[in-house]
Amino acid sequence: MLEELSALHAAWIVAFDEADGGYGPIGWHERWALARTRDAFREKCAEKHRDDRTREMPAAPDTF
C-alpha cells in the first residue's frame, strides 16, 4: 500500500504542475478511483473510514 500511495503522490505532483497541458488532474482522479477499489485500500482504509463527515465547497465568486 505504501508503494501505491507513493506512486499516487508522485502522479499528483506531476498532474497538478503548472506545465501540465490540462489533462493531468482528470488522469490523476481516474488513477485514484482505481486505486481505491483495490483490496489493500478497502481493508486498511475501512478500519477507520468515516462516511458521516459532510464536506461543503465554498461558493464560487461571482465572475460575471
PDB file of N, CA, C and O in Angstrom:
ATOM      1  N   MET A   1       0.833  -1.178   0.000  1.00  0.00           N
ATOM      2  CA  MET A   1       0.000   0.000   0.000  1.00  0.00           C
ATOM      3  C   MET A   1       0.884   1.251   0.000  1.00  0.00           C
ATOM      4  O   MET A   1       0.532   2.260  -0.612  1.00  0.00           O
ATOM      5  N   LEU A   2       2.012   1.189   0.673  1.00  0.00           N
ATOM      6  CA  LEU A   2       2.909   2.336   0.711  1.00  0.00           C
ATOM      7  C   LEU A   2       3.415   2.692  -0.682  1.00  0.00           C
ATOM      8  O   LEU A   2       3.487   3.869  -1.034  1.00  0.00           O
ATOM      9  N   GLU A   3       3.760   1.693  -1.468  1.00  0.00           N
ATOM     10  CA  GLU A   3       4.217   1.951  -2.839  1.00  0.00           C
ATOM     11  C   GLU A   3       3.103   2.567  -3.677  1.00  0.00           C
ATOM     12  O   GLU A   3       3.347   3.472  -4.475  1.00  0.00           O
ATOM     13  N   GLU A   4       1.902   2.084  -3.497  1.00  0.00           N
ATOM     14  CA  GLU A   4       0.750   2.621  -4.236  1.00  0.00           C
ATOM     15  C   GLU A   4       0.522   4.093  -3.880  1.00  0.00           C
ATOM     16  O   GLU A   4       0.312   4.925  -4.762  1.00  0.00           O
ATOM     17  N   LEU A   5       0.567   4.404  -2.591  1.00  0.00           N
ATOM     18  CA  LEU A   5       0.388   5.790  -2.167  1.00  0.00           C
ATOM     19  C   LEU A   5       1.523   6.676  -2.646  1.00  0.00           C
ATOM     20  O   LEU A   5       1.300   7.826  -3.024  1.00  0.00           O
ATOM     21  N   SER A   6       2.726   6.154  -2.632  1.00  0.00           N
ATOM     22  CA  SER A   6       3.874   6.916  -3.120  1.00  0.00           C
ATOM     23  C   SER A   6       3.724   7.221  -4.609  1.00  0.00           C
ATOM     24  O   SER A   6       4.006   8.335  -5.051  1.00  0.00           O
ATOM     25  N   ALA A   7       3.282   6.234  -5.375  1.00  0.00           N
ATOM     26  CA  ALA A   7       3.061   6.446  -6.806  1.00  0.00           C
ATOM     27  C   ALA A   7       1.942   7.457  -7.048  1.00  0.00           C
ATOM     28  O   ALA A   7       2.044   8.298  -7.940  1.00  0.00           O
ATOM     29  N   LEU A   8       0.887   7.374  -6.262  1.00  0.00           N
ATOM     30  CA  LEU A   8      -0.206   8.340  -6.406  1.00  0.00           C
ATOM     31  C   LEU A   8       0.256   9.752  -6.058  1.00  0.00           C
ATOM     32  O   LEU A   8      -0.159  10.719  -6.697  1.00  0.00           O
ATOM     33  N   HIS A   9       1.103   9.868  -5.062  1.00  0.00           N
ATOM     34  CA  HIS A   9       1.629  11.181  -4.688  1.00  0.00           C
ATOM     35  C   HIS A   9       2.489  11.753  -5.809  1.00  0.00           C
ATOM     36  O   HIS A   9       2.356  12.925  -6.161  1.00  0.00           O
ATOM     37  N   ALA A  10       3.370  10.931  -6.367  1.00  0.00           N
ATOM     38  CA  ALA A  10       4.202  11.385  -7.479  1.00  0.00           C
ATOM     39  C   ALA A  10       3.344  11.785  -8.682  1.00  0.00           C
ATOM     40  O   ALA A  10       3.623  12.784  -9.345  1.00  0.00           O
ATOM     41  N   ALA A  11       2.308  11.006  -8.954  1.00  0.00           N
ATOM     42  CA  ALA A  11       1.410  11.332 -10.067  1.00  0.00           C
ATOM     43  C   ALA A  11       0.659  12.627  -9.798  1.00  0.00           C
ATOM     44  O   ALA A  11       0.406  13.398 -10.724  1.00  0.00           O
ATOM     45  N   TRP A  12       0.301  12.877  -8.548  1.00  0.00           N
ATOM     46  CA  TRP A  12      -0.401  14.113  -8.195  1.00  0.00           C
ATOM     47  C   TRP A  12       0.491  15.324  -8.426  1.00  0.00           C
ATOM     48  O   TRP A  12       0.042  16.342  -8.953  1.00  0.00           O
ATOM     49  N   ILE A  13       1.750  15.211  -8.033  1.00  0.00           N
ATOM     50  CA  ILE A  13       2.689  16.324  -8.227  1.00  0.00           C
ATOM     51  C   ILE A  13       2.811  16.667  -9.705  1.00  0.00           C
ATOM     52  O   ILE A  13       2.788  17.842 -10.074  1.00  0.00           O
ATOM     53  N   VAL A  14       2.940  15.664 -10.542  1.00  0.00           N
ATOM     54  CA  VAL A  14       3.064  15.893 -11.982  1.00  0.00           C
ATOM     55  C   VAL A  14       1.753  16.403 -12.565  1.00  0.00           C
ATOM     56  O   VAL A  14       1.756  17.307 -13.401  1.00  0.00           O
ATOM     57  N   ALA A  15       0.639  15.833 -12.134  1.00  0.00           N
ATOM     58  CA  ALA A  15      -0.664  16.182 -12.709  1.00  0.00           C
ATOM     59  C   ALA A  15      -1.054  17.628 -12.425  1.00  0.00           C
ATOM     60  O   ALA A  15      -1.686  18.277 -13.259  1.00  0.00           O
ATOM     61  N   PHE A  16      -0.687  18.126 -11.271  1.00  0.00           N
ATOM     62  CA  PHE A  16      -1.097  19.472 -10.893  1.00  0.00           C
ATOM     63  C   PHE A  16       0.018  20.502 -11.069  1.00  0.00           C
ATOM     64  O   PHE A  16      -0.050  21.597 -10.512  1.00  0.00           O
ATOM     65  N   ASP A  17       1.035  20.151 -11.836  1.00  0.00           N
ATOM     66  CA  ASP A  17       2.114  21.081 -12.139  1.00  0.00           C
ATOM     67  C   ASP A  17       1.633  22.117 -13.154  1.00  0.00           C
ATOM     68  O   ASP A  17       0.798  21.819 -14.007  1.00  0.00           O
ATOM     69  N   GLU A  18       2.159  23.317 -13.057  1.00  0.00           N
ATOM     70  CA  GLU A  18       1.739  24.385 -13.977  1.00  0.00           C
ATOM     71  C   GLU A  18       2.059  24.056 -15.433  1.00  0.00           C
ATOM     72  O   GLU A  18       1.400  24.570 -16.337  1.00  0.00           O
ATOM     73  N   ALA A  19       3.055  23.212 -15.672  1.00  0.00           N
ATOM     74  CA  ALA A  19       3.444  22.858 -17.035  1.00  0.00           C
ATOM     75  C   ALA A  19       2.506  21.822 -17.662  1.00  0.00           C
ATOM     76  O   ALA A  19       2.610  21.539 -18.856  1.00  0.00           O
ATOM     77  N   ASP A  20       1.605  21.265 -16.877  1.00  0.00           N
ATOM     78  CA  ASP A  20       0.680  20.263 -17.397  1.00  0.00           C
ATOM     79  C   ASP A  20      -0.255  20.893 -18.429  1.00  0.00           C
ATOM     80  O   ASP A  20      -0.671  22.043 -18.289  1.00  0.00           O
ATOM     81  N   GLY A  21      -0.572  20.130 -19.453  1.00  0.00           N
ATOM     82  CA  GLY A  21      -1.425  20.622 -20.527  1.00  0.00           C
ATOM     83  C   GLY A  21      -2.908  20.679 -20.192  1.00  0.00           C
ATOM     84  O   GLY A  21      -3.698  21.165 -21.001  1.00  0.00           O
ATOM     85  N   GLY A  22      -3.300  20.199 -19.031  1.00  0.00           N
ATOM     86  CA  GLY A  22      -4.700  20.279 -18.639  1.00  0.00           C
ATOM     87  C   GLY A  22      -5.375  18.942 -18.428  1.00  0.00           C
ATOM     88  O   GLY A  22      -6.466  18.885 -17.861  1.00  0.00           O
ATOM     89  N   TYR A  23      -4.752  17.865 -18.873  1.00  0.00           N
ATOM     90  CA  TYR A  23      -5.365  16.543 -18.711  1.00  0.00           C
ATOM     91  C   TYR A  23      -4.842  15.795 -17.487  1.00  0.00           C
ATOM     92  O   TYR A  23      -5.368  14.738 -17.137  1.00  0.00           O
ATOM     93  N   GLY A  24      -3.831  16.323 -16.846  1.00  0.00           N
ATOM     94  CA  GLY A  24      -3.235  15.667 -15.692  1.00  0.00           C
ATOM     95  C   GLY A  24      -4.185  15.453 -14.543  1.00  0.00           C
ATOM     96  O   GLY A  24      -4.249  14.345 -14.011  1.00  0.00           O
ATOM     97  N   PRO A  25      -4.939  16.479 -14.127  1.00  0.00           N
ATOM     98  CA  PRO A  25      -5.827  16.291 -12.981  1.00  0.00           C
ATOM     99  C   PRO A  25      -6.885  15.202 -13.192  1.00  0.00           C
ATOM    100  O   PRO A  25      -7.148  14.417 -12.282  1.00  0.00           O
ATOM    101  N   ILE A  26      -7.485  15.148 -14.366  1.00  0.00           N
ATOM    102  CA  ILE A  26      -8.509  14.113 -14.590  1.00  0.00           C
ATOM    103  C   ILE A  26      -7.867  12.731 -14.614  1.00  0.00           C
ATOM    104  O   ILE A  26      -8.455  11.760 -14.139  1.00  0.00           O
ATOM    105  N   GLY A  27      -6.667  12.645 -15.162  1.00  0.00           N
ATOM    106  CA  GLY A  27      -5.947  11.374 -15.153  1.00  0.00           C
ATOM    107  C   GLY A  27      -5.616  10.921 -13.742  1.00  0.00           C
ATOM    108  O   GLY A  27      -5.706   9.738 -13.417  1.00  0.00           O
ATOM    109  N   TRP A  28      -5.230  11.882 -12.907  1.00  0.00           N
ATOM    110  CA  TRP A  28      -4.913  11.536 -11.523  1.00  0.00           C
ATOM    111  C   TRP A  28      -6.164  11.038 -10.797  1.00  0.00           C
ATOM    112  O   TRP A  28      -6.100  10.060 -10.052  1.00  0.00           O
ATOM    113  N   HIS A  29      -7.276  11.693 -11.006  1.00  0.00           N
ATOM    114  CA  HIS A  29      -8.510  11.265 -10.340  1.00  0.00           C
ATOM    115  C   HIS A  29      -8.952   9.893 -10.831  1.00  0.00           C
ATOM    116  O   HIS A  29      -9.518   9.118 -10.060  1.00  0.00           O
ATOM    117  N   GLU A  30      -8.707   9.584 -12.085  1.00  0.00           N
ATOM    118  CA  GLU A  30      -9.018   8.241 -12.573  1.00  0.00           C
ATOM    119  C   GLU A  30      -8.135   7.207 -11.886  1.00  0.00           C
ATOM    120  O   GLU A  30      -8.610   6.144 -11.487  1.00  0.00           O
ATOM    121  N   ARG A  31      -6.849   7.520 -11.747  1.00  0.00           N
ATOM    122  CA  ARG A  31      -5.937   6.596 -11.053  1.00  0.00           C
ATOM    123  C   ARG A  31      -6.341   6.421  -9.589  1.00  0.00           C
ATOM    124  O   ARG A  31      -6.295   5.313  -9.054  1.00  0.00           O
ATOM    125  N   TRP A  32      -6.738   7.518  -8.947  1.00  0.00           N
ATOM    126  CA  TRP A  32      -7.147   7.465  -7.536  1.00  0.00           C
ATOM    127  C   TRP A  32      -8.387   6.588  -7.386  1.00  0.00           C
ATOM    128  O   TRP A  32      -8.466   5.782  -6.459  1.00  0.00           O
ATOM    129  N   ALA A  33      -9.347   6.738  -8.284  1.00  0.00           N
ATOM    130  CA  ALA A  33     -10.563   5.927  -8.223  1.00  0.00           C
ATOM    131  C   ALA A  33     -10.233   4.444  -8.388  1.00  0.00           C
ATOM    132  O   ALA A  33     -10.800   3.602  -7.691  1.00  0.00           O
ATOM    133  N   LEU A  34      -9.327   4.122  -9.299  1.00  0.00           N
ATOM    134  CA  LEU A  34      -8.933   2.723  -9.477  1.00  0.00           C
ATOM    135  C   LEU A  34      -8.204   2.192  -8.252  1.00  0.00           C
ATOM    136  O   LEU A  34      -8.433   1.057  -7.833  1.00  0.00           O
ATOM    137  N   ALA A  35      -7.332   3.002  -7.681  1.00  0.00           N
ATOM    138  CA  ALA A  35      -6.577   2.560  -6.510  1.00  0.00           C
ATOM    139  C   ALA A  35      -7.503   2.272  -5.340  1.00  0.00           C
ATOM    140  O   ALA A  35      -7.274   1.326  -4.587  1.00  0.00           O
ATOM    141  N   ARG A  36      -8.541   3.071  -5.181  1.00  0.00           N
ATOM    142  CA  ARG A  36      -9.453   2.888  -4.047  1.00  0.00           C
ATOM    143  C   ARG A  36     -10.250   1.598  -4.143  1.00  0.00           C
ATOM    144  O   ARG A  36     -10.796   1.144  -3.138  1.00  0.00           O
ATOM    145  N   THR A  37     -10.333   0.999  -5.318  1.00  0.00           N
ATOM    146  CA  THR A  37     -11.075  -0.254  -5.463  1.00  0.00           C
ATOM    147  C   THR A  37     -10.226  -1.465  -5.113  1.00  0.00           C
ATOM    148  O   THR A  37     -10.756  -2.570  -4.989  1.00  0.00           O
ATOM    149  N   ARG A  38      -8.931  -1.284  -4.953  1.00  0.00           N
ATOM    150  CA  ARG A  38      -8.050  -2.413  -4.653  1.00  0.00           C
ATOM    151  C   ARG A  38      -8.294  -2.905  -3.234  1.00  0.00           C
ATOM    152  O   ARG A  38      -8.651  -2.134  -2.343  1.00  0.00           O
ATOM    153  N   ASP A  39      -8.095  -4.193  -3.048  1.00  0.00           N
ATOM    154  CA  ASP A  39      -8.358  -4.823  -1.754  1.00  0.00           C
ATOM    155  C   ASP A  39      -7.564  -4.199  -0.619  1.00  0.00           C
ATOM    156  O   ASP A  39      -8.088  -4.041   0.483  1.00  0.00           O
ATOM    157  N   ALA A  40      -6.310  -3.841  -0.866  1.00  0.00           N
ATOM    158  CA  ALA A  40      -5.479  -3.288   0.206  1.00  0.00           C
ATOM    159  C   ALA A  40      -6.078  -2.007   0.753  1.00  0.00           C
ATOM    160  O   ALA A  40      -6.054  -1.779   1.963  1.00  0.00           O
ATOM    161  N   PHE A  41      -6.611  -1.175  -0.113  1.00  0.00           N
ATOM    162  CA  PHE A  41      -7.219   0.068   0.346  1.00  0.00           C
ATOM    163  C   PHE A  41      -8.533  -0.194   1.059  1.00  0.00           C
ATOM    164  O   PHE A  41      -8.820   0.416   2.089  1.00  0.00           O
ATOM    165  N   ARG A  42      -9.315  -1.081   0.523  1.00  0.00           N
ATOM    166  CA  ARG A  42     -10.613  -1.349   1.143  1.00  0.00           C
ATOM    167  C   ARG A  42     -10.456  -1.935   2.531  1.00  0.00           C
ATOM    168  O   ARG A  42     -11.212  -1.588   3.438  1.00  0.00           O
ATOM    169  N   GLU A  43      -9.487  -2.816   2.710  1.00  0.00           N
ATOM    170  CA  GLU A  43      -9.292  -3.434   4.009  1.00  0.00           C
ATOM    171  C   GLU A  43      -8.691  -2.468   5.020  1.00  0.00           C
ATOM    172  O   GLU A  43      -9.190  -2.358   6.140  1.00  0.00           O
ATOM    173  N   LYS A  44      -7.622  -1.765   4.638  1.00  0.00           N
ATOM    174  CA  LYS A  44      -6.926  -0.882   5.572  1.00  0.00           C
ATOM    175  C   LYS A  44      -7.704   0.397   5.835  1.00  0.00           C
ATOM    176  O   LYS A  44      -7.806   0.837   6.980  1.00  0.00           O
ATOM    177  N   CYS A  45      -8.246   0.988   4.799  1.00  0.00           N
ATOM    178  CA  CYS A  45      -8.949   2.258   4.973  1.00  0.00           C
ATOM    179  C   CYS A  45     -10.298   2.067   5.647  1.00  0.00           C
ATOM    180  O   CYS A  45     -10.791   2.985   6.302  1.00  0.00           O
ATOM    181  N   ALA A  46     -10.897   0.912   5.504  1.00  0.00           N
ATOM    182  CA  ALA A  46     -12.214   0.685   6.080  1.00  0.00           C
ATOM    183  C   ALA A  46     -12.165   0.633   7.602  1.00  0.00           C
ATOM    184  O   ALA A  46     -13.185   0.829   8.263  1.00  0.00           O
ATOM    185  N   GLU A  47     -10.984   0.370   8.163  1.00  0.00           N
ATOM    186  CA  GLU A  47     -10.886   0.265   9.613  1.00  0.00           C
ATOM    187  C   GLU A  47     -11.234   1.578  10.316  1.00  0.00           C
ATOM    188  O   GLU A  47     -11.880   1.568  11.364  1.00  0.00           O
ATOM    189  N   LYS A  48     -10.807   2.707   9.742  1.00  0.00           N
ATOM    190  CA  LYS A  48     -11.036   3.994  10.391  1.00  0.00           C
ATOM    191  C   LYS A  48     -11.767   4.978   9.486  1.00  0.00           C
ATOM    192  O   LYS A  48     -11.815   6.173   9.779  1.00  0.00           O
ATOM    193  N   HIS A  49     -12.321   4.499   8.419  1.00  0.00           N
ATOM    194  CA  HIS A  49     -13.008   5.372   7.469  1.00  0.00           C
ATOM    195  C   HIS A  49     -14.356   5.811   8.028  1.00  0.00           C
ATOM    196  O   HIS A  49     -15.083   5.030   8.642  1.00  0.00           O
ATOM    197  N   ARG A  50     -14.664   7.079   7.798  1.00  0.00           N
ATOM    198  CA  ARG A  50     -15.959   7.602   8.256  1.00  0.00           C
ATOM    199  C   ARG A  50     -16.646   8.297   7.086  1.00  0.00           C
ATOM    200  O   ARG A  50     -16.122   9.265   6.534  1.00  0.00           O
ATOM    201  N   ASP A  51     -17.804   7.806   6.718  1.00  0.00           N
ATOM    202  CA  ASP A  51     -18.595   8.431   5.663  1.00  0.00           C
ATOM    203  C   ASP A  51     -19.534   9.500   6.209  1.00  0.00           C
ATOM    204  O   ASP A  51     -20.183  10.202   5.433  1.00  0.00           O
ATOM    205  N   ASP A  52     -19.615   9.633   7.520  1.00  0.00           N
ATOM    206  CA  ASP A  52     -20.591  10.548   8.086  1.00  0.00           C
ATOM    207  C   ASP A  52     -20.135  12.008   8.091  1.00  0.00           C
ATOM    208  O   ASP A  52     -20.905  12.888   8.476  1.00  0.00           O
ATOM    209  N   ARG A  53     -18.910  12.278   7.674  1.00  0.00           N
ATOM    210  CA  ARG A  53     -18.453  13.662   7.619  1.00  0.00           C
ATOM    211  C   ARG A  53     -18.954  14.307   6.328  1.00  0.00           C
ATOM    212  O   ARG A  53     -18.774  13.750   5.245  1.00  0.00           O
ATOM    213  N   THR A  54     -19.559  15.440   6.436  1.00  0.00           N
ATOM    214  CA  THR A  54     -20.007  16.148   5.245  1.00  0.00           C
ATOM    215  C   THR A  54     -18.977  17.203   4.885  1.00  0.00           C
ATOM    216  O   THR A  54     -18.352  17.807   5.756  1.00  0.00           O
ATOM    217  N   ARG A  55     -18.817  17.409   3.621  1.00  0.00           N
ATOM    218  CA  ARG A  55     -17.875  18.402   3.137  1.00  0.00           C
ATOM    219  C   ARG A  55     -18.624  19.340   2.218  1.00  0.00           C
ATOM    220  O   ARG A  55     -19.407  18.911   1.370  1.00  0.00           O
ATOM    221  N   GLU A  56     -18.377  20.610   2.392  1.00  0.00           N
ATOM    222  CA  GLU A  56     -19.037  21.595   1.566  1.00  0.00           C
ATOM    223  C   GLU A  56     -17.993  22.412   0.819  1.00  0.00           C
ATOM    224  O   GLU A  56     -16.961  22.792   1.372  1.00  0.00           O
ATOM    225  N   MET A  57     -18.281  22.666  -0.423  1.00  0.00           N
ATOM    226  CA  MET A  57     -17.405  23.511  -1.231  1.00  0.00           C
ATOM    227  C   MET A  57     -17.809  24.954  -1.019  1.00  0.00           C
ATOM    228  O   MET A  57     -19.000  25.256  -0.941  1.00  0.00           O
ATOM    229  N   PRO A  58     -16.835  25.860  -0.924  1.00  0.00           N
ATOM    230  CA  PRO A  58     -17.190  27.261  -0.798  1.00  0.00           C
ATOM    231  C   PRO A  58     -17.869  27.751  -2.073  1.00  0.00           C
ATOM    232  O   PRO A  58     -17.622  27.232  -3.161  1.00  0.00           O
ATOM    233  N   ALA A  59     -18.708  28.734  -1.925  1.00  0.00           N
ATOM    234  CA  ALA A  59     -19.397  29.274  -3.086  1.00  0.00           C
ATOM    235  C   ALA A  59     -18.385  29.909  -4.037  1.00  0.00           C
ATOM    236  O   ALA A  59     -17.438  30.563  -3.601  1.00  0.00           O
ATOM    237  N   ALA A  60     -18.589  29.713  -5.313  1.00  0.00           N
ATOM    238  CA  ALA A  60     -17.705  30.299  -6.314  1.00  0.00           C
ATOM    239  C   ALA A  60     -17.921  31.799  -6.368  1.00  0.00           C
ATOM    240  O   ALA A  60     -19.053  32.267  -6.246  1.00  0.00           O
ATOM    241  N   PRO A  61     -16.854  32.554  -6.550  1.00  0.00           N
ATOM    242  CA  PRO A  61     -17.035  34.006  -6.647  1.00  0.00           C
ATOM    243  C   PRO A  61     -17.822  34.383  -7.894  1.00  0.00           C
ATOM    244  O   PRO A  61     -17.727  33.717  -8.925  1.00  0.00           O
ATOM    245  N   ASP A  62     -18.568  35.412  -7.795  1.00  0.00           N
ATOM    246  CA  ASP A  62     -19.357  35.877  -8.933  1.00  0.00           C
ATOM    247  C   ASP A  62     -18.425  36.568  -9.932  1.00  0.00           C
ATOM    248  O   ASP A  62     -17.936  37.666  -9.668  1.00  0.00           O
ATOM    249  N   THR A  63     -18.181  35.925 -11.079  1.00  0.00           N
ATOM    250  CA  THR A  63     -17.205  36.458 -12.037  1.00  0.00           C
ATOM    251  C   THR A  63     -17.871  37.104 -13.257  1.00  0.00           C
ATOM    252  O   THR A  63     -17.177  37.583 -14.153  1.00  0.00           O
ATOM    253  N   PHE A  64     -19.164  37.121 -13.298  1.00  0.00           N
ATOM    254  CA  PHE A  64     -19.825  37.671 -14.469  1.00  0.00           C
ATOM    255  C   PHE A  64     -20.279  39.075 -14.246  1.00  0.00           C
ATOM    256  O   PHE A  64     -20.858  39.687 -15.143  1.00  0.00           O
TER     257      PHE A  64
END
